[in-house]
Amino acid sequence: MNFYPEERIALFIDGANLYATSRTLGFDIDYRRLYDLFAKECRLVRAFYYTALIEDQEYSPIRPLIDWLDYNGYSMVTKPAKEYADSQGRRRIKGDMDIELAVDMLQMADRLDHAVLFSGDGDFRRLVEAVQQKGVRVTVVSSIRAQPPLIADDLRRQADNFIDLVELQDRIQRRLPPDHPRAVQRQQGTAAGNQAGRQEADEEEYANEEG
């Protein structure tokens, strides 16, 4: 990783995007290891994690993860998600956090030397350019090794540095015992429910084990 010990850095994690990338690559993230990795490399000022929540749920499975992150060094940024039915009547959830992430990165820019964006969304290209114009280096973490690649080409070109999430896997991967249900499921190549449902189940499980 191209970081310097004296650099002031902040992490800006698009939670849904990072989750989708890691799952496509076939591993789960240990958020404690992720935090410690950057804290040891340089001066970690903030680690922001962005996610949307369905507020009218009696119980949100993602809540334990949010609470765990909040107590373990992460700055949580959440907002209500919008639930709707698509043209085929399937339940969909919309929770775009782009504006919140962009505002925070721009506000933090004057107090940073280096910003690390965990997202491959091409909509962030102009944000990266604006932050660079303030003298801040920007590293983008996503993946080009997934099929199809999960990072927009123009975002990758704009960044000062690009890290493929695969390159960090050994250092941030969540280790599960062989008989753990999630490990068994992965070995069998099975998955139940839609992606949003799997994410909530995984995040609840992570928080319960790590908290």
C-alpha positions in Angstrom: 0.0 0.0 0.0 1.3 3.4 -0.9 0.9 5.2 2.4 3.3 7.2 4.6 3.5 6.9 8.5 3.0 10.7 9.0 0.0 11.0 6.7 -3.4 12.0 8.1 -5.9 9.7 6.4 -9.6 9.0 6.6 -11.5 6.0 5.3 -14.8 6.6 3.5 -16.6 3.2 3.2 -19.7 2.8 1.0 -21.0 -0.2 3.1 -23.3 -1.7 0.4 -20.6 -1.4 -2.3 -17.8 -2.9 -0.2 -20.1 -5.7 0.9 -21.0 -6.5 -2.7 -17.4 -6.4 -3.8 -16.1 -8.7 -1.1 -18.9 -11.2 -1.6 -18.3 -11.3 -5.3 -14.6 -12.0 -4.6 -15.7 -14.8 -2.2 -14.7 -13.6 1.2 -16.1 -11.7 4.2 -14.4 -8.7 5.8 -13.2 -8.5 9.4 -13.8 -4.8 10.2 -11.5 -4.9 13.2 -8.6 -6.1 11.0 -9.5 -3.5 8.3 -9.4 -0.7 10.9 -6.2 -1.9 12.4 -4.5 -2.3 9.1 -4.8 1.4 8.2 -4.3 2.6 11.8 -0.8 0.9 11.8 0.1 2.2 8.4 -0.4 5.9 9.1 -2.3 8.4 11.2 -6.0 7.3 10.9 -8.1 10.4 11.7 -11.6 8.9 10.9 -13.1 5.8 9.5 -16.6 6.6 8.1 -19.1 3.8 7.3 -22.2 4.6 5.3 -25.4 2.5 5.2 -29.1 2.9 4.9 -31.6 1.5 7.4 -35.3 0.5 7.1 -36.7 2.4 10.0 -40.2 0.8 10.1 -38.8 -2.7 10.8 -39.5 -3.9 14.3 -36.0 -5.4 14.3 -33.2 -4.6 11.9 -30.6 -7.4 11.5 -28.0 -4.9 10.4 -28.3 -3.0 13.7 -25.9 -5.2 15.7 -23.2 -4.5 13.1 -23.8 -0.8 13.2 -23.6 -0.8 17.0 -20.4 -2.8 16.9 -18.7 -0.5 14.4 -19.9 2.5 16.4 -18.2 1.2 19.6 -15.0 0.1 17.8 -13.6 3.3 16.1 -15.9 3.8 13.1 -18.0 6.9 12.6 -21.4 5.7 11.4 -23.5 7.6 8.9 -27.0 6.3 8.3 -30.3 7.4 6.9 -33.7 5.8 6.3 -33.9 3.5 3.3 -36.9 3.6 1.0 -38.7 0.4 0.3 -40.7 -0.2 -2.9 -42.0 -2.8 -5.2 -40.6 -3.2 -8.7 -42.6 -3.8 -11.9 -42.8 -7.5 -11.0 -44.0 -6.9 -7.5 -40.6 -7.8 -5.9 -39.6 -6.0 -2.7 -36.7 -3.6 -3.4 -34.8 -1.3 -1.1 -33.2 2.0 -2.1 -30.6 3.6 0.1 -28.2 5.8 -1.8 -25.5 7.4 0.5 -23.5 9.2 -2.2 -24.4 12.7 -1.0 -23.5 12.0 2.6 -20.2 10.5 1.7 -19.3 13.4 -0.7 -20.2 16.1 1.8 -18.1 14.4 4.6 -15.1 14.0 2.3 -15.1 17.6 1.1 -15.5 18.8 4.7 -12.6 16.7 5.9 -10.3 17.5 3.0 -8.6 20.5 4.8 -7.6 18.2 7.7 -6.3 15.3 5.6 -3.4 14.3 3.5 -4.9 11.2 2.1 -8.5 10.0 1.6 -9.3 6.3 1.0 -12.6 5.6 -0.8 -14.1 2.1 -0.6 -16.3 2.2 -3.7 -16.2 1.5 -7.4 -19.1 3.9 -8.2 -18.2 6.1 -11.2 -20.4 8.9 -9.7 -17.6 9.6 -7.3 -15.1 10.6 -10.0 -15.9 14.3 -9.8 -15.7 14.1 -6.0 -12.2 12.6 -6.1 -11.1 15.3 -8.5 -12.5 18.1 -6.2 -10.7 16.6 -3.2 -7.4 16.3 -5.2 -7.7 20.0 -6.1 -7.5 20.7 -2.4 -4.1 18.9 -2.2 -5.4 15.6 -0.9 -4.2 12.3 -2.4 -7.1 9.8 -3.0 -6.8 6.0 -3.0 -9.8 4.0 -4.3 -10.4 0.4 -3.1 -12.5 -1.8 -5.3 -11.8 -4.6 -7.8 -10.9 -5.1 -11.4 -10.4 -8.9 -10.9 -14.1 -9.6 -10.4 -16.1 -10.5 -13.6 -17.3 -8.0 -14.6 -14.9 -5.5 -13.0 -16.6 -3.6 -10.1 -14.9 -0.3 -10.5 -15.8 2.3 -13.1 -12.8 3.0 -15.4 -13.0 6.8 -15.1 -12.9 6.6 -11.3 -9.9 4.3 -11.4 -8.1 6.7 -13.8 -8.9 9.7 -11.6 -7.6 8.2 -8.4 -4.0 8.8 -7.3 -3.8 5.1 -6.3 -5.9 2.1 -6.8 -6.0 -1.0 -4.6 -7.7 -4.1 -5.7 -9.6 -5.5 -2.7 -8.1 -9.0 -3.5 -4.7 -7.6 -2.6 -6.0 -6.9 0.9 -7.8 -10.2 1.4 -5.1 -11.9 3.5 -4.9 -8.9 5.8 -8.6 -8.1 6.3 -10.4 -11.4 5.7 -12.7 -12.7 8.3 -11.6 -16.1 9.5 -14.3 -18.7 10.1 -13.8 -22.3 11.5 -14.4 -25.0 8.9 -17.6 -26.2 10.6 -19.1 -22.7 10.8 -22.5 -22.5 8.9 -21.2 -19.7 6.6 -18.0 -21.6 5.8 -20.0 -24.8 5.0 -22.4 -22.8 2.8 -19.5 -21.3 0.9 -17.9 -24.7 0.3 -21.2 -26.1 -1.0 -21.7 -23.1 -3.2 -25.2 -22.4 -1.9 -27.0 -19.2 -0.9 -30.5 -18.6 0.4 -32.5 -15.5 -0.1 -31.8 -12.3 -2.0 -28.6 -10.3 -1.7 -30.1 -7.8 0.8 -31.3 -10.6 3.0 -27.9 -12.3 2.9 -26.1 -9.1 3.8 -28.3 -8.5 6.8 -27.8 -12.1 8.0 -24.1 -11.9 7.6 -23.8 -8.6 9.3 -25.9 -9.7 12.2 -23.8 -12.8 12.6 -20.6 -10.8 12.4 -21.7 -8.4 15.1 -22.8 -11.2 17.4 -19.5 -12.9 17.1 -17.3 -9.9 17.3 -19.2 -7.8 19.8 
